[in-house]
């Protein structure tokens, strides 16, 4: 893909807000390297609190063996309790970037 100008990046970031898939899928669909997308977004939009994902753990019930989280916007994430620690760490790190 050719090098994008700042106004083109801003347009992409706005389109991404409406996109219902993952950032990786969005980048692939638009011919953009996902690492470049994240880097440009961080540089151009900053890293203020509005751009961060906040995760709050849900207290599990006694018979619940899964690990459950809710993101502040109300979306829920559930993980099987057999998920390896390093895998969970990588997922959480990815959500907070």
C-alpha positions as a Python dict, from the first residue, in 0.01 Angstrom:
ca = {
    (1, 'X'): (0, 0, 0),
    (2, 'X'): (117, 350, -72),
    (3, 'X'): (214, 579, 212),
    (4, 'X'): (-92, 744, 365),
    (5, 'X'): (-122, 1112, 449),
    (6, 'X'): (-236, 1224, 793),
    (7, 'X'): (-590, 1302, 677),
    (8, 'X'): (-616, 954, 524),
    (9, 'X'): (-505, 795, 852),
    (10, 'X'): (-764, 999, 1042),
    (11, 'X'): (-1032, 881, 799),
    (12, 'X'): (-922, 520, 857),
    (13, 'X'): (-937, 564, 1235),
    (14, 'X'): (-1292, 699, 1205),
    (15, 'X'): (-1394, 410, 981),
    (16, 'X'): (-1244, 164, 1229),
    (17, 'X'): (-1473, 298, 1504),
    (18, 'X'): (-1770, 177, 1296),
    (19, 'X'): (-1609, -153, 1195),
    (20, 'X'): (-1756, -458, 1368),
    (21, 'X'): (-1457, -692, 1330),
    (22, 'X'): (-1110, -699, 1479),
    (23, 'X'): (-839, -442, 1411),
    (24, 'X'): (-643, -711, 1229),
    (25, 'X'): (-940, -783, 1000),
    (26, 'X'): (-992, -410, 941),
    (27, 'X'): (-627, -361, 848),
    (28, 'X'): (-631, -659, 612),
    (29, 'X'): (-948, -533, 443),
    (30, 'X'): (-790, -190, 395),
    (31, 'X'): (-441, -308, 293),
    (32, 'X'): (-275, -164, 602),
    (33, 'X'): (-10, -330, 816),
    (34, 'X'): (-169, -379, 1160),
    (35, 'X'): (148, -280, 1350),
    (36, 'X'): (168, 40, 1147),
    (37, 'X'): (-201, 103, 1215),
    (38, 'X'): (-151, 74, 1593),
    (39, 'X'): (164, 285, 1585),
    (40, 'X'): (8, 564, 1376),
    (41, 'X'): (-307, 565, 1587),
    (42, 'X'): (-105, 596, 1906),
    (43, 'X'): (107, 879, 1760),
    (44, 'X'): (-180, 1071, 1603),
    (45, 'X'): (-454, 1024, 1861),
    (46, 'X'): (-239, 999, 2170),
    (47, 'X'): (-288, 755, 2451),
    (48, 'X'): (-543, 936, 2666),
    (49, 'X'): (-788, 748, 2887),
    (50, 'X'): (-1062, 754, 2621),
    (51, 'X'): (-859, 526, 2393),
    (52, 'X'): (-785, 265, 2660),
    (53, 'X'): (-987, -45, 2734),
    (54, 'X'): (-1080, -84, 3099),
    (55, 'X'): (-1137, -437, 3225),
    (56, 'X'): (-1313, -522, 3550),
    (57, 'X'): (-1317, -881, 3684),
    (58, 'X'): (-1654, -1038, 3767),
    (59, 'X'): (-1675, -1230, 4093),
    (60, 'X'): (-1738, -1592, 3990),
    (61, 'X'): (-2018, -1799, 4139),
    (62, 'X'): (-1923, -2102, 4347),
    (63, 'X'): (-1997, -2344, 4063),
    (64, 'X'): (-1838, -2134, 3789),
    (65, 'X'): (-1501, -2267, 3674),
    (66, 'X'): (-1448, -2006, 3404),
    (67, 'X'): (-1270, -1672, 3431),
    (68, 'X'): (-1507, -1388, 3343),
    (69, 'X'): (-1438, -1020, 3275),
    (70, 'X'): (-1657, -730, 3174),
    (71, 'X'): (-1521, -434, 2982),
    (72, 'X'): (-1652, -98, 3099),
    (73, 'X'): (-1862, -62, 2781),
    (74, 'X'): (-2057, -372, 2892),
    (75, 'X'): (-1902, -637, 2668),
    (76, 'X'): (-1819, -961, 2846),
    (77, 'X'): (-1517, -1184, 2795),
    (78, 'X'): (-1516, -1540, 2925),
    (79, 'X'): (-1215, -1772, 2941),
    (80, 'X'): (-1203, -2140, 3024),
    (81, 'X'): (-1014, -2198, 3348),
    (82, 'X'): (-759, -2413, 3160),
    (83, 'X'): (-623, -2112, 2971),
    (84, 'X'): (-248, -2082, 3033),
    (85, 'X'): (-127, -1782, 3231),
    (86, 'X'): (95, -1656, 2945),
    (87, 'X'): (-197, -1679, 2700),
    (88, 'X'): (-423, -1478, 2932),
    (89, 'X'): (-148, -1220, 2983),
    (90, 'X'): (-104, -1181, 2607),
    (91, 'X'): (-478, -1136, 2556),
    (92, 'X'): (-508, -871, 2828),
    (93, 'X'): (-199, -692, 2699),
    (94, 'X'): (-349, -688, 2349),
    (95, 'X'): (-677, -542, 2478),
    (96, 'X'): (-502, -258, 2658),
    (97, 'X'): (-284, -143, 2368),
}
